[in-house]
Every structure is written in structure tokens, then in C-alpha cells.
């Protein structure tokens, strides 16, 4: 088991919903731990967001899930992260603060940010919440 922080299309109800991804692959349903924030800058790629991690950035909203290790390969495929291939997204590990059993705890999460160079000329998503931004576009 491990933790993952999802901030875009892997969030519940979105096109790549992590729960549906697990179901399609006949894997255990991810356990939602809670809503959390990481520091960074969120950008609009059109049909999905990209996060540039930045300690000086604003809070970017997402959800933390506990997942089976085997689901990582499915998430890597969705995010097009392949060993030895430089793609848009990359697998990264980050300590994220989340409420766990009623108290604030830092958990080591898998997260899929993009490189800062990938967001040139793209609109920034103010407020750091992809779901709210997407819904506001109509």
C-alpha cells in the first residue's frame, strides 16, 4: 500500500477518476484519506491541468488516497509515465499533510507534476483547484 496525491483528472468525478481506473483494472477501490494541498502553480493544458511544484507557490487542492501498489502502473499509463522516457508528467514523491485518524499527519505521496518548462505561455489556474476551474469554464 502507498499514498497518492491527485489534483486533476484523477480526482473523483473527473475523466480519469482514480476509483474508476481501479475498477476497470479489477483492483481494490482506493481509500480516500482526505483533501490536502501542495504548494505550486497550476496551469491549464485545455482538457487537463499541469502542476509545477513550487514551495513559494499557492496551495493547490487535491485528494490523498491509499492505493494498492499495483495501481501505480495504471496511473503511470494514464499519465504516460514510462521508464526511460521523458514525457510531460513525471512520477515524484512528496510529503503531504493530511488528516489521518483525526490528526494532521505528513504522508509520503506519489504525485504527477510537470516540468516548469512545459507550461510556457499556458494560462495559470488561479485558486489552485482544477475541478472548480473546469466547472467555471462551462
FENVENVEN-V443750 format. One line per field, one symbol per residue. psi: psi as a letter, one per 40 degrees, with the letter a starting at -180 (. if undefined). Layout:
# FENVENVEN-V443750
psi: ???
This chain:
# FENVENVEN-V443750
psi: iiiihhebeeiheidfhdddddddefiihihhdiiiiihahhiheceiihhhhhdeaihhiaihihiiddddddddddefhihehhadiihihihhhihhfeihihihihigiiideeeheihihiefhdddddded.
